[in-house]
Amino acid sequence: MVNRLGPGPEDGFLTVKNRIRQLRAEREWTQVDLAERLHVSRQTVLAIEKGKYDPSLPLAFSIAGVFGLKIEDIFDPA
Amino acid sequence: MGQMWQMKGETPAVRSSMKRYYWTFAPAMVLYVIGTVLLFVSEGRSTGAQLAMAAVPSAGIVWVVVALVSLYRRSDELQQVQMLKGAASGFTVGFPALAISGLIFAFLDEPPGRPSLVAVWLPFLIGMAGWSIGWARAQKTGF
C-alpha cells in the first residue's frame, strides 16, 4: 500500500497516474532541475512522481507547461 | 564535513523538514525555559514585575505563531499539506499526552497551588514528545 499525502481511492477519490519521471528522463533533467522550473521543492517532485501526492490544478498546468504538453498527455486516471 | 550523527529512519526529506522548523521552535523553547524560571522567581514581586516576566514566555508563543505563518507562506503546496497534517497529527497525539500527564502531575502537586518545576515541565515535555511523534509520523506517511 502506498502511503499517500492526499486523499486516495480508499477515500472514494480517483487515483491519477503520471508520466513525469519518463518525460524528465527523456529531457535528462534531474528532479532538482524540474523542481527549479516549477518553483517547488525536490520532495514535491519526488512525491508526485511516486504517486504519493496529486498536484493542484495550477501546478498540473505548470508541469504541462514546462514539458510543452497538455495535462492529459501527462496525467492519466488509473 | 560529513554528517556527524543520524537518527534511525531519518531520510533526507525528514532532515530537510527538521531544518525548516529549527528557527521556528528553537528560539521559542529558549524563551519558554527562561520564562518558566522567571515566573518562579517572580513570586512576591509587584504585579508590574510579574507581568514583565510573563512577557518572556509570551514572546516565545508570538515567535512560534509568526514563524509558522511565515514558513507556511514560503512553502510549496506539498509542504503546506504536510504542515497542516503534521499539526493535526501532532495535536491528536500530543494534546491527550499533555492532558493526561498534566492531570497526573496535578495530583502529585505538593503543596496544592504551588507546582514544582518538575510538575510544570514534565507534562510539557511529554506533550512535546507526543507532538513530535505525531508530526514525524505525518511527514513520513501523510497521517
Backbone of each chain as ProteinMPNN parsed JSONL, in Angstrom:
{"seq_chain_A": "MVNRLGPGPEDGFLTVKNRIRQLRAEREWTQVDLAERLHVSRQTVLAIEKGKYDPSLPLAFSIAGVFGLKIEDIFDPA", "coords_chain_A": {"N_chain_A": [[0.844, -1.196, 0.0], [0.558, 2.191, -0.859], [1.761, 4.923, 0.959], [-0.031, 7.723, 1.073], [-0.024, 11.311, 0.53], [-2.287, 12.681, 0.307], [-5.881, 12.605, -0.398], [-7.069, 9.372, -1.427], [-7.93, 6.349, -3.291], [-9.136, 4.899, -1.259], [-10.588, 6.798, 0.015], [-12.59, 7.285, -1.674], [-11.793, 8.711, -3.864], [-10.584, 9.357, -7.189], [-7.658, 7.756, -8.46], [-4.602, 8.989, -9.843], [-2.375, 8.462, -12.474], [0.946, 9.288, -13.612], [3.295, 10.535, -16.114], [5.629, 11.749, -15.474], [8.251, 11.083, -14.55], [9.274, 9.64, -16.718], [9.121, 11.567, -18.8], [10.83, 13.461, -17.772], [13.223, 12.045, -17.721], [13.612, 11.689, -20.462], [14.339, 14.232, -21.189], [16.633, 14.505, -19.841], [16.644, 15.711, -17.344], [17.216, 16.416, -13.924], [15.57, 15.687, -10.778], [15.866, 17.953, -9.264], [16.326, 19.893, -11.24], [13.804, 19.965, -12.493], [12.228, 20.698, -10.303], [13.169, 23.28, -9.827], [12.333, 24.563, -12.141], [9.626, 24.473, -11.741], [9.27, 25.853, -9.43], [9.03, 24.573, -6.95], [9.685, 22.281, -4.171], [12.265, 19.667, -4.212], [11.327, 17.418, -2.967], [8.612, 17.581, -3.428], [8.423, 17.126, -6.183], [9.377, 14.498, -6.214], [7.393, 13.2, -4.641], [5.145, 13.528, -6.279], [5.933, 12.165, -8.602], [6.142, 9.561, -7.6], [3.534, 9.023, -7.104], [2.496, 9.601, -4.659], [1.391, 11.967, -4.05], [-1.045, 14.056, -5.412], [-0.845, 16.704, -7.65], [-1.985, 20.157, -7.355], [-4.443, 21.79, -9.469], [-3.39, 24.232, -10.667], [-0.602, 23.671, -10.382], [-0.412, 21.351, -11.884], [-0.951, 22.379, -14.417], [1.32, 23.97, -14.662], [3.29, 21.994, -14.738], [2.607, 20.698, -17.108], [3.122, 22.828, -18.783], [5.963, 23.232, -18.582], [6.863, 20.947, -19.804], [5.823, 21.274, -22.263], [3.442, 20.136, -23.067], [0.002, 18.825, -23.092], [-2.166, 18.67, -20.206], [-3.554, 16.222, -20.113], [-1.855, 14.616, -21.53], [0.053, 13.98, -19.776], [-0.998, 13.302, -17.262], [-3.01, 10.62, -16.174], [-6.102, 9.059, -15.55], [-6.162, 6.366, -13.32]], "CA_chain_A": [[0.0, 0.0, 0.0], [1.344, 3.433, -0.927], [1.375, 5.942, 1.924], [-0.276, 8.923, 0.289], [-0.069, 12.583, 1.233], [-3.564, 13.307, -0.015], [-6.932, 11.606, -0.485], [-6.846, 8.34, -2.433], [-9.092, 5.526, -3.627], [-9.818, 4.487, -0.025], [-11.485, 7.903, 0.398], [-13.573, 7.444, -2.745], [-11.271, 9.597, -4.908], [-9.911, 8.731, -8.32], [-6.195, 7.869, -8.427], [-4.08, 9.513, -11.104], [-1.001, 8.084, -12.825], [1.571, 10.322, -14.434], [4.494, 10.142, -16.885], [6.626, 12.796, -15.232], [9.599, 10.504, -14.481], [9.675, 9.295, -18.097], [9.339, 12.813, -19.544], [12.025, 14.094, -17.201], [14.378, 11.254, -18.183], [13.809, 11.986, -21.887], [14.997, 15.55, -21.301], [17.831, 14.415, -18.996], [16.519, 16.647, -16.22], [17.162, 15.802, -12.603], [14.404, 16.16, -10.012], [16.166, 19.338, -8.846], [16.087, 20.746, -12.412], [12.357, 20.132, -12.675], [11.716, 21.45, -9.148], [13.505, 24.702, -10.02], [11.459, 25.096, -13.194], [8.244, 24.543, -11.23], [9.3, 26.637, -8.178], [8.608, 23.738, -5.81], [10.818, 21.553, -3.601], [12.547, 18.385, -4.847], [10.444, 16.433, -2.32], [7.304, 17.65, -4.078], [8.563, 16.416, -7.46], [9.503, 13.073, -5.876], [6.093, 12.691, -4.182], [4.232, 13.465, -7.435], [6.395, 11.071, -9.468], [5.854, 8.268, -6.967], [2.092, 8.877, -6.949], [2.109, 9.8, -3.259], [0.692, 13.247, -3.933], [-1.584, 14.579, -6.668], [-0.665, 18.157, -7.63], [-3.155, 21.008, -7.57], [-4.658, 22.088, -10.889], [-2.386, 25.191, -11.157], [0.711, 23.028, -10.511], [-0.513, 20.423, -13.024], [-0.793, 23.213, -15.628], [2.737, 24.359, -14.736], [4.037, 20.803, -15.161], [2.327, 20.549, -18.544], [3.791, 23.944, -19.461], [7.416, 23.058, -18.705], [7.119, 19.86, -20.759], [5.249, 21.658, -23.556], [2.391, 19.168, -23.394], [-1.279, 19.061, -22.427], [-2.289, 17.938, -18.937], [-3.982, 14.827, -20.325], [-0.725, 13.842, -22.068], [0.951, 13.659, -18.654], [-1.757, 12.653, -16.188], [-3.974, 9.635, -16.663], [-6.836, 8.406, -14.462], [-5.783, 4.934, -13.271]], "C_chain_A": [[0.883, 1.253, 0.0], [0.833, 4.396, 0.138], [1.218, 7.263, 1.202], [-0.305, 10.159, 1.165], [-1.343, 13.346, 0.892], [-4.622, 12.239, -0.102], [-6.683, 10.617, -1.617], [-8.084, 7.513, -2.659], [-9.869, 5.074, -2.398], [-10.781, 5.567, 0.473], [-12.542, 8.148, -0.676], [-13.095, 8.361, -3.859], [-10.581, 8.77, -6.001], [-8.389, 8.823, -8.113], [-5.7, 8.284, -9.814], [-2.644, 9.038, -11.303], [-0.385, 9.223, -13.626], [2.855, 9.815, -15.081], [5.663, 11.095, -16.618], [8.057, 12.228, -15.227], [10.141, 10.218, -15.889], [10.013, 10.565, -18.894], [10.603, 13.533, -19.073], [13.286, 13.378, -17.705], [14.679, 11.554, -19.65], [14.566, 13.301, -22.084], [16.29, 15.626, -20.496], [17.829, 15.484, -17.903], [16.573, 15.848, -14.931], [15.882, 16.291, -11.907], [14.614, 17.608, -9.575], [15.906, 20.298, -10.008], [14.6, 21.03, -12.578], [11.754, 20.966, -11.537], [11.975, 22.945, -9.32], [12.617, 25.339, -11.083], [10.034, 25.314, -12.675], [8.126, 25.414, -9.971], [8.684, 25.852, -7.023], [9.852, 23.028, -5.274], [11.031, 20.231, -4.347], [11.635, 17.299, -4.257], [9.074, 16.413, -2.984], [7.335, 16.909, -5.415], [8.594, 14.908, -7.207], [8.145, 12.486, -5.495], [5.099, 12.568, -5.342], [4.622, 12.298, -8.34], [6.013, 9.706, -8.914], [4.363, 8.032, -6.78], [1.625, 9.025, -5.516], [1.278, 11.061, -3.093], [0.221, 13.686, -5.314], [-1.484, 16.105, -6.637], [-1.992, 18.906, -7.788], [-3.294, 21.277, -9.069], [-3.652, 23.129, -11.413], [-1.006, 24.544, -11.334], [0.704, 22.035, -11.674], [-0.356, 21.188, -14.342], [0.668, 23.647, -15.787], [3.579, 23.196, -15.232], [3.858, 20.6, -16.665], [3.081, 21.619, -19.33], [5.283, 23.702, -19.639], [7.763, 21.911, -19.66], [6.567, 20.185, -22.151], [4.177, 20.69, -24.018], [1.074, 19.588, -22.758], [-1.334, 18.222, -21.145], [-2.623, 16.466, -19.18], [-2.902, 13.969, -20.976], [0.208, 13.374, -20.941], [0.223, 12.864, -17.569], [-2.868, 11.785, -16.775], [-4.757, 9.062, -15.485], [-6.549, 6.905, -14.478], [-7.021, 4.039, -13.275]], "O_chain_A": [[1.838, 1.35, 0.771], [-0.366, 4.662, 0.222], [2.202, 7.862, 0.767], [-0.57, 10.089, 2.365], [-1.445, 14.541, 1.169], [-4.315, 11.064, 0.098], [-6.142, 10.99, -2.658], [-9.179, 7.917, -2.267], [-11.084, 4.885, -2.454], [-11.684, 5.283, 1.26], [-13.302, 9.113, -0.592], [-13.887, 8.757, -4.713], [-10.081, 7.67, -5.771], [-7.888, 9.846, -7.646], [-6.318, 7.959, -10.828], [-1.801, 9.189, -10.419], [-1.093, 10.021, -14.239], [3.427, 8.809, -14.661], [6.57, 11.224, -17.44], [8.962, 12.813, -15.821], [11.294, 10.51, -16.203], [11.04, 10.635, -19.568], [11.337, 14.127, -19.863], [14.277, 14.014, -18.064], [15.841, 11.662, -20.043], [15.336, 13.451, -23.033], [16.959, 16.659, -20.465], [18.859, 16.075, -17.581], [16.042, 14.74, -14.851], [15.206, 17.196, -12.396], [13.667, 18.394, -9.52], [15.343, 21.375, -9.815], [14.186, 22.173, -12.776], [10.895, 21.819, -11.761], [11.121, 23.774, -9.005], [12.2, 26.491, -10.957], [9.332, 26.224, -13.117], [7.021, 25.682, -9.5], [7.92, 26.394, -6.224], [10.937, 23.15, -5.842], [10.13, 19.73, -5.019], [11.224, 16.377, -4.96], [8.447, 15.36, -3.094], [6.411, 16.166, -5.748], [7.924, 14.139, -7.897], [7.78, 11.407, -5.962], [4.308, 11.626, -5.389], [3.765, 11.537, -8.79], [5.613, 8.81, -9.656], [3.961, 6.953, -6.343], [0.508, 8.634, -5.176], [0.547, 11.208, -2.113], [0.996, 13.689, -6.27], [-1.981, 16.736, -5.705], [-2.978, 18.363, -8.286], [-2.369, 21.021, -9.841], [-3.105, 22.94, -12.499], [-0.313, 24.824, -12.312], [1.708, 21.894, -12.372], [0.293, 20.706, -15.27], [1.192, 23.688, -16.9], [4.478, 23.381, -16.052], [4.821, 20.364, -17.396], [3.612, 21.351, -20.408], [5.823, 23.936, -20.72], [8.839, 21.907, -20.258], [6.818, 19.45, -23.106], [4.019, 20.449, -25.215], [1.01, 20.555, -21.999], [-0.648, 17.208, -21.016], [-2.057, 15.576, -18.544], [-3.004, 12.742, -20.983], [1.04, 12.488, -21.136], [0.75, 11.889, -17.032], [-3.555, 12.161, -17.725], [-4.149, 8.62, -14.51], [-6.675, 6.252, -15.514], [-6.897, 2.815, -13.238]]}, "seq_chain_B": "MGQMWQMKGETPAVRSSMKRYYWTFAPAMVLYVIGTVLLFVSEGRSTGAQLAMAAVPSAGIVWVVVALVSLYRRSDELQQVQMLKGAASGFTVGFPALAISGLIFAFLDEPPGRPSLVAVWLPFLIGMAGWSIGWARAQKTGF", "coords_chain_B": {"N_chain_B": [[32.407, 18.836, 5.685], [31.229, 15.817, 7.046], [28.056, 14.161, 7.819], [27.509, 14.084, 11.237], [25.967, 12.582, 13.03], [23.137, 10.43, 12.829], [19.653, 9.971, 13.006], [17.645, 7.025, 13.554], [15.769, 6.008, 10.773], [15.802, 8.479, 9.68], [15.355, 10.359, 6.931], [16.529, 12.097, 3.948], [14.442, 13.843, 3.331], [13.042, 14.126, 5.758], [15.071, 15.22, 7.29], [15.52, 17.637, 5.972], [13.068, 18.789, 6.428], [13.12, 19.036, 9.202], [15.108, 20.928, 9.46], [13.843, 23.137, 8.406], [12.064, 23.72, 10.406], [13.641, 24.424, 12.519], [14.434, 27.146, 13.191], [11.978, 28.045, 13.842], [11.124, 26.828, 16.209], [13.33, 26.548, 18.037], [14.291, 29.137, 19.157], [11.958, 29.839, 20.516], [11.706, 27.805, 22.398], [13.88, 28.352, 24.053], [13.123, 30.853, 25.047], [10.852, 30.037, 26.43], [11.918, 28.391, 28.427], [13.506, 30.216, 29.871], [11.471, 31.961, 30.589], [9.833, 30.341, 32.23], [11.466, 29.888, 34.452], [11.759, 32.531, 35.297], [9.129, 33.105, 36.03], [8.904, 31.602, 38.328], [10.688, 32.816, 40.029], [9.476, 35.187, 40.312], [7.593, 35.368, 42.236], [5.901, 37.061, 44.817], [6.795, 39.5, 44.042], [6.107, 42.78, 42.573], [3.016, 43.446, 40.741], [3.543, 44.542, 38.25], [6.174, 43.748, 37.784], [5.829, 41.009, 37.682], [4.202, 40.767, 35.433], [5.929, 41.721, 33.499], [7.84, 39.71, 33.527], [6.286, 37.575, 32.729], [5.995, 38.242, 30.142], [8.086, 37.185, 28.749], [7.86, 34.257, 28.188], [5.509, 34.616, 26.754], [6.374, 36.044, 24.557], [7.729, 34.022, 23.308], [5.62, 32.42, 22.421], [4.379, 34.145, 20.609], [6.475, 34.376, 18.799], [6.567, 31.735, 17.746], [4.064, 31.575, 16.465], [4.214, 33.658, 14.53], [6.494, 32.805, 13.108], [5.64, 30.318, 12.146], [3.501, 31.028, 10.46], [4.886, 32.531, 8.585], [6.63, 30.574, 7.578], [4.762, 28.836, 6.455], [3.721, 30.399, 4.401], [5.949, 30.621, 2.769], [6.244, 28.108, 1.824], [5.926, 25.353, -0.546], [3.083, 23.768, -2.242], [2.868, 21.038, -1.441], [4.433, 20.976, 0.865], [2.894, 22.663, 2.436], [0.61, 21.112, 2.781], [1.77, 19.031, 4.237], [2.523, 20.446, 6.528], [0.027, 21.137, 7.619], [-1.062, 18.599, 8.051], [0.851, 17.583, 9.763], [0.483, 19.262, 11.956], [-2.138, 18.562, 12.66], [-1.856, 15.828, 13.237], [0.077, 15.955, 15.233], [-1.351, 17.367, 17.165], [-3.38, 15.539, 17.704], [-1.969, 13.409, 18.879], [-0.271, 14.667, 20.726], [-1.811, 16.42, 22.368], [-3.659, 14.831, 23.995], [-1.642, 13.437, 25.411], [-0.412, 15.509, 26.77], [-2.573, 16.444, 28.305], [-3.255, 14.187, 29.891], [-0.839, 13.684, 31.287], [-0.644, 16.119, 32.567], [-2.844, 16.01, 34.293], [-2.069, 13.863, 35.933], [0.198, 14.923, 37.172], [-0.945, 17.051, 38.441], [-2.246, 15.853, 40.532], [-0.068, 14.994, 41.922], [0.961, 17.267, 42.842], [2.454, 19.035, 45.314], [2.936, 21.431, 47.825], [-0.624, 21.97, 47.264], [-1.404, 24.223, 44.631], [1.073, 25.316, 44.414], [2.94, 24.523, 42.155], [5.755, 22.447, 41.429], [8.871, 22.869, 39.601], [9.253, 20.542, 38.191], [6.655, 19.569, 38.002], [5.589, 21.417, 36.275], [7.182, 21.178, 34.034], [7.365, 18.439, 33.212], [4.77, 17.542, 32.139], [4.744, 19.274, 29.962], [7.024, 18.456, 28.511], [6.319, 15.804, 27.935], [4.059, 16.238, 26.399], [5.272, 17.6, 24.254], [6.909, 15.568, 23.288], [4.97, 13.746, 22.43], [3.742, 15.312, 20.506], [5.868, 15.624, 18.709], [6.213, 12.993, 17.838], [3.778, 12.531, 16.531], [3.946, 14.506, 14.559], [6.282, 13.752, 13.135], [5.414, 11.323, 12.175], [3.425, 12.106, 10.433], [4.95, 13.392, 8.492], [6.238, 11.283, 7.292], [4.285, 9.402, 6.527], [2.05, 10.754, 5.791], [-0.073, 10.941, 7.53]], "CA_chain_B": [[32.285, 17.99, 6.883], [30.142, 14.85, 6.88], [27.006, 14.09, 8.835], [28.125, 13.517, 12.446], [25.102, 11.548, 13.575], [21.886, 10.33, 12.09], [18.649, 9.218, 13.745], [17.066, 5.909, 12.829], [14.612, 6.38, 9.951], [15.906, 9.865, 9.232], [15.586, 10.441, 5.492], [16.851, 13.477, 3.567], [13.223, 14.668, 3.377], [12.759, 14.438, 7.165], [16.147, 16.113, 7.739], [15.263, 18.956, 5.403], [11.885, 19.302, 7.108], [13.537, 19.439, 10.548], [15.878, 22.156, 9.3], [12.885, 24.217, 8.164], [11.376, 24.055, 11.642], [14.6, 24.741, 13.57], [14.342, 28.544, 13.613], [10.632, 28.311, 14.345], [10.904, 26.345, 17.573], [14.475, 26.648, 18.952], [14.282, 30.354, 19.978], [10.782, 29.828, 21.392], [11.997, 26.907, 23.517], [14.791, 29.08, 24.954], [12.311, 31.873, 25.729], [9.947, 29.358, 27.36], [12.728, 27.937, 29.579], [13.84, 31.409, 30.667], [10.208, 32.482, 31.121], [9.363, 29.485, 33.321], [12.305, 30.172, 35.618], [11.42, 33.891, 35.755], [7.827, 33.077, 36.705], [9.088, 31.042, 39.663], [11.386, 33.772, 40.9], [8.708, 36.442, 40.354], [6.617, 35.301, 43.322], [6.08, 38.056, 45.857], [7.166, 40.789, 43.462], [4.966, 43.619, 42.186], [2.274, 42.952, 39.574], [4.242, 45.008, 37.055], [7.354, 42.89, 37.574], [5.351, 39.677, 37.271], [3.725, 40.878, 34.049], [7.12, 41.859, 32.646], [8.466, 38.39, 33.44], [5.385, 36.712, 31.941], [6.106, 38.633, 28.729], [9.144, 36.399, 28.085], [7.274, 33.091, 27.506], [4.507, 35.085, 25.779], [7.121, 36.383, 23.339], [8.008, 32.727, 22.664], [4.404, 31.98, 21.719], [4.22, 35.04, 19.454], [7.526, 33.982, 17.846], [6.159, 30.492, 17.072], [2.935, 31.853, 15.566], [4.698, 34.451, 13.389], [7.426, 31.982, 12.316], [4.881, 29.273, 11.45], [2.756, 31.658, 9.357], [5.885, 32.892, 7.57], [7.085, 29.318, 6.97], [3.651, 28.328, 5.632], [3.618, 31.231, 3.182], [7.124, 30.396, 1.913], [6.292, 26.693, 1.454], [5.148, 24.975, -1.732], [1.785, 23.212, -1.86], [3.006, 19.785, -0.695], [4.922, 21.307, 2.204], [1.76, 23.214, 3.186], [-0.223, 19.965, 3.168], [2.496, 18.336, 5.301], [2.449, 21.26, 7.747], [-1.319, 21.019, 8.191], [-1.236, 17.243, 8.564], [1.727, 17.461, 10.921], [-0.174, 19.942, 13.075], [-3.306, 17.766, 13.056], [-1.383, 14.592, 13.849], [0.734, 16.347, 16.476], [-2.4, 17.721, 18.122], [-4.088, 14.306, 18.063], [-1.143, 12.606, 19.785], [0.348, 15.493, 21.759], [-2.735, 17.045, 23.326], [-4.041, 13.875, 25.041], [-0.463, 13.155, 26.245], [-0.249, 16.68, 27.64], [-3.703, 16.499, 29.248], [-3.159, 13.084, 30.856], [0.303, 13.896, 32.178], [-0.987, 17.278, 33.394], [-3.744, 15.534, 35.353], [-1.276, 13.049, 36.872], [1.07, 15.769, 37.98], [-1.775, 17.907, 39.286], [-2.499, 15.08, 41.752], [1.197, 14.865, 42.658], [1.357, 18.626, 43.19], [2.514, 19.256, 46.763], [1.564, 21.616, 48.3], [-1.511, 22.397, 46.178], [-1.328, 25.632, 44.238], [2.455, 25.754, 44.181], [3.551, 23.433, 41.41], [7.218, 22.455, 41.325], [9.344, 22.972, 38.216], [9.028, 19.234, 37.561], [5.225, 19.468, 37.674], [5.322, 22.277, 35.117], [7.966, 20.778, 32.872], [7.148, 17.08, 32.696], [3.656, 17.484, 31.181], [5.142, 19.988, 28.748], [7.955, 17.613, 27.745], [5.578, 14.644, 27.425], [3.234, 16.774, 25.303], [6.165, 17.887, 23.125], [7.34, 14.276, 22.723], [3.808, 13.235, 21.704], [3.566, 16.169, 19.326], [6.946, 15.31, 17.763], [5.929, 11.674, 17.252], [2.671, 12.74, 15.578], [4.42, 15.324, 13.443], [7.207, 12.96, 12.328], [4.605, 10.294, 11.526], [2.721, 12.754, 9.305], [5.928, 13.696, 7.44], [6.617, 10.051, 6.611], [3.181, 8.608, 5.984], [0.914, 11.579, 5.379], [-1.138, 10.706, 8.511]], "C_chain_B": [[31.071, 17.075, 6.74], [29.12, 14.933, 7.987], [27.581, 13.418, 10.084], [27.274, 12.405, 13.051], [23.802, 11.56, 12.81], [20.899, 9.488, 12.901], [18.118, 8.088, 12.88], [15.846, 6.386, 12.042], [14.678, 7.795, 9.425], [16.267, 9.898, 7.746], [15.98, 11.87, 5.152], [15.632, 14.399, 3.649], [12.908, 15.086, 4.81], [13.805, 15.434, 7.681], [15.912, 17.533, 7.244], [14.068, 19.611, 6.089], [12.244, 19.799, 8.513], [14.28, 20.768, 10.497], [14.947, 23.357, 9.13], [12.245, 24.676, 9.475], [12.309, 24.58, 12.731], [14.422, 26.169, 14.088], [12.942, 28.925, 14.066], [10.547, 27.977, 15.826], [12.069, 26.571, 18.528], [14.458, 27.951, 19.779], [13.104, 30.388, 20.953], [11.011, 28.936, 22.606], [12.893, 27.609, 24.544], [14.004, 30.122, 25.755], [11.39, 31.222, 26.765], [10.7, 28.914, 28.608], [13.034, 29.133, 30.479], [12.577, 31.939, 31.36], [9.695, 31.669, 32.289], [10.149, 29.778, 34.594], [11.951, 31.55, 36.185], [10.097, 33.906, 36.512], [7.965, 32.547, 38.128], [9.788, 32.019, 40.597], [10.585, 35.068, 41.061], [7.74, 36.489, 41.538], [6.927, 36.349, 44.408], [6.48, 39.426, 45.33], [5.918, 41.561, 43.021], [4.283, 43.039, 40.944], [2.984, 43.337, 38.289], [5.426, 44.114, 36.728], [6.924, 41.507, 37.092], [4.884, 39.688, 35.822], [4.908, 40.963, 33.083], [7.794, 40.507, 32.452], [7.611, 37.434, 32.611], [5.483, 37.039, 30.453], [7.123, 37.77, 27.994], [8.574, 35.135, 27.422], [6.211, 33.486, 26.485], [5.175, 35.448, 24.456], [7.464, 35.115, 22.57], [6.821, 32.244, 21.862], [4.189, 32.823, 20.462], [5.238, 34.67, 18.366], [7.083, 32.766, 17.04], [5.057, 30.779, 16.055], [3.422, 32.594, 14.309], [5.592, 33.598, 12.486], [6.673, 30.903, 11.531], [4.116, 29.85, 10.253], [3.709, 31.992, 8.219], [6.369, 31.644, 6.829], [6.022, 28.759, 6.024], [3.579, 29.09, 4.309], [4.773, 30.977, 2.22], [7.178, 28.962, 1.386], [5.538, 26.437, 0.153], [3.923, 24.168, -1.288], [1.885, 21.896, -1.085], [3.477, 20.049, 0.732], [3.8, 21.893, 3.062], [0.834, 22.102, 3.659], [0.438, 19.232, 4.333], [2.437, 19.116, 6.61], [1.095, 21.094, 8.426], [-1.542, 19.63, 8.774], [-0.361, 16.991, 9.785], [1.095, 18.096, 12.149], [-1.347, 19.117, 13.581], [-2.869, 16.5, 13.785], [-0.709, 14.883, 15.191], [-0.288, 16.674, 17.546], [-3.098, 16.459, 18.624], [-3.295, 13.481, 19.073], [-0.681, 13.438, 20.986], [-0.621, 16.029, 22.792], [-3.23, 16.055, 24.386], [-2.867, 13.552, 25.968], [-0.269, 14.287, 27.251], [-1.333, 16.711, 28.711], [-3.576, 15.418, 30.316], [-2.005, 13.315, 31.832], [0.055, 15.102, 33.087], [-1.869, 16.882, 34.561], [-2.964, 14.761, 36.41], [-0.455, 13.948, 37.783], [0.3, 16.781, 38.825], [-2.069, 17.189, 40.604], [-1.234, 14.96, 42.599], [1.665, 16.212, 43.206], [1.304, 18.83, 44.706], [3.366, 20.468, 47.071], [0.69, 22.135, 47.167], [-1.341, 23.889, 45.889], [0.076, 26.129, 44.034], [3.194, 24.652, 43.431], [5.078, 23.567, 41.361], [7.6, 22.605, 39.852], [9.097, 21.669, 37.466], [7.567, 19.114, 37.125], [4.855, 20.335, 36.475], [5.961, 21.685, 33.852], [7.637, 19.405, 32.325], [5.948, 16.98, 31.76], [4.013, 18.154, 29.854], [6.034, 19.109, 27.874], [7.238, 16.403, 27.151], [4.69, 15.073, 26.257], [4.071, 17.035, 24.062], [6.615, 16.594, 22.449], [6.2, 13.688, 21.89], [3.587, 14.002, 20.418], [4.609, 15.815, 18.251], [6.694, 13.976, 17.072], [4.84, 11.816, 16.186], [3.119, 13.484, 14.354], [5.311, 14.503, 12.522], [6.44, 11.884, 11.537], [3.909, 10.892, 10.289], [3.69, 13.071, 8.174], [6.227, 12.445, 6.611], [5.451, 9.385, 5.895], [2.036, 9.455, 5.462], [-0.302, 11.337, 6.244], [-1.941, 9.478, 8.121]], "O_chain_B": [[29.997, 17.532, 6.348], [29.285, 15.668, 8.961], [28.087, 12.299, 10.0], [27.804, 11.403, 13.53], [23.416, 12.569, 12.22], [21.254, 8.429, 13.419], [18.131, 8.163, 11.651], [14.991, 7.087, 12.582], [13.734, 8.273, 8.797], [17.368, 9.503, 7.363], [15.792, 12.771, 5.97], [15.754, 15.576, 3.989], [12.553, 16.237, 5.065], [13.476, 16.369, 8.411], [16.079, 18.502, 7.984], [14.048, 20.823, 6.306], [11.752, 20.834, 8.963], [14.112, 21.622, 11.367], [15.217, 24.446, 9.637], [11.923, 25.852, 9.644], [11.851, 25.113, 13.742], [14.276, 26.377, 15.293], [12.74, 30.009, 14.614], [9.975, 28.734, 16.61], [11.841, 26.77, 19.722], [14.598, 27.882, 21.0], [13.224, 30.895, 22.068], [10.573, 29.258, 23.711], [12.689, 27.476, 25.751], [14.183, 30.262, 26.965], [11.17, 31.776, 27.842], [10.189, 29.04, 29.72], [12.846, 29.071, 31.694], [12.598, 32.311, 32.533], [9.172, 32.235, 33.249], [9.576, 29.9, 35.676], [11.856, 31.72, 37.401], [9.947, 34.619, 37.504], [7.245, 32.977, 39.029], [9.52, 32.05, 41.798], [10.96, 35.941, 41.843], [7.137, 37.528, 41.81], [8.069, 36.491, 44.847], [6.502, 40.401, 46.08], [4.805, 41.042, 43.092], [4.873, 42.256, 40.198], [3.027, 42.552, 37.342], [5.663, 43.764, 35.572], [7.555, 40.911, 36.22], [5.133, 38.744, 35.072], [4.897, 40.368, 32.006], [8.262, 40.188, 31.359], [8.135, 36.591, 31.883], [5.107, 36.23, 29.605], [7.054, 37.627, 26.773], [8.77, 34.94, 26.223], [6.02, 32.801, 25.48], [4.63, 35.201, 23.38], [7.492, 35.115, 21.339], [6.978, 31.721, 20.759], [3.864, 32.301, 19.396], [4.917, 34.65, 17.178], [7.2, 32.748, 15.815], [5.103, 30.291, 14.926], [3.095, 32.217, 13.184], [5.478, 33.65, 11.262], [7.023, 30.605, 10.389], [4.08, 29.25, 9.178], [3.399, 31.775, 7.048], [6.503, 31.653, 5.606], [6.335, 28.274, 4.937], [3.399, 28.5, 3.244], [4.612, 31.098, 1.006], [8.056, 28.63, 0.589], [4.635, 27.188, -0.213], [3.745, 23.915, -0.097], [1.09, 21.651, -0.178], [2.993, 19.436, 1.683], [3.752, 21.656, 4.269], [0.334, 22.132, 4.784], [-0.229, 18.855, 5.297], [2.315, 18.522, 7.681], [1.014, 20.934, 9.644], [-2.129, 19.484, 9.846], [-0.755, 16.29, 10.716], [1.158, 17.544, 13.247], [-1.538, 18.982, 14.789], [-3.435, 16.141, 14.817], [-0.899, 14.152, 16.163], [-0.116, 16.302, 18.707], [-3.372, 16.324, 19.817], [-3.865, 12.92, 20.009], [-0.7, 12.965, 22.123], [-0.29, 16.089, 23.976], [-3.227, 16.392, 25.57], [-3.059, 13.408, 27.175], [0.003, 14.051, 28.428], [-1.052, 16.971, 29.881], [-3.765, 15.686, 31.503], [-2.164, 13.164, 33.043], [0.488, 15.113, 34.239], [-1.677, 17.35, 35.683], [-3.152, 14.959, 37.611], [-0.418, 13.763, 39.0], [0.826, 17.307, 39.807], [-2.136, 17.818, 41.66], [-1.301, 14.84, 43.822], [2.647, 16.284, 43.944], [0.228, 18.801, 45.304], [4.493, 20.517, 46.579], [1.211, 22.688, 46.198], [-1.158, 24.699, 46.798], [0.276, 27.238, 43.538], [3.992, 23.927, 44.025], [5.612, 24.672, 41.263], [6.752, 22.482, 38.968], [8.776, 21.671, 36.278], [7.27, 18.628, 36.033], [3.915, 20.023, 35.745], [5.375, 21.69, 32.77], [7.625, 19.21, 31.109], [6.071, 16.394, 30.685], [3.645, 17.681, 28.778], [5.839, 19.02, 26.662], [7.502, 16.015, 26.013], [4.581, 14.367, 25.254], [3.646, 16.734, 22.946], [6.698, 16.512, 21.223], [6.423, 13.193, 20.785], [3.285, 13.423, 19.375], [4.294, 15.718, 17.065], [6.929, 13.837, 15.871], [4.966, 11.288, 15.081], [2.729, 13.149, 13.236], [5.15, 14.527, 11.302], [6.774, 11.579, 10.392], [3.824, 10.252, 9.241], [3.3, 13.027, 7.007], [6.441, 12.522, 5.402], [5.607, 8.865, 4.79], [1.15, 8.95, 4.772], [-1.434, 11.497, 5.786], [-2.886, 9.11, 8.819]]}, "name": "protein", "num_of_chains": 2, "seq": "MVNRLGPGPEDGFLTVKNRIRQLRAEREWTQVDLAERLHVSRQTVLAIEKGKYDPSLPLAFSIAGVFGLKIEDIFDPAMGQMWQMKGETPAVRSSMKRYYWTFAPAMVLYVIGTVLLFVSEGRSTGAQLAMAAVPSAGIVWVVVALVSLYRRSDELQQVQMLKGAASGFTVGFPALAISGLIFAFLDEPPGRPSLVAVWLPFLIGMAGWSIGWARAQKTGF"}
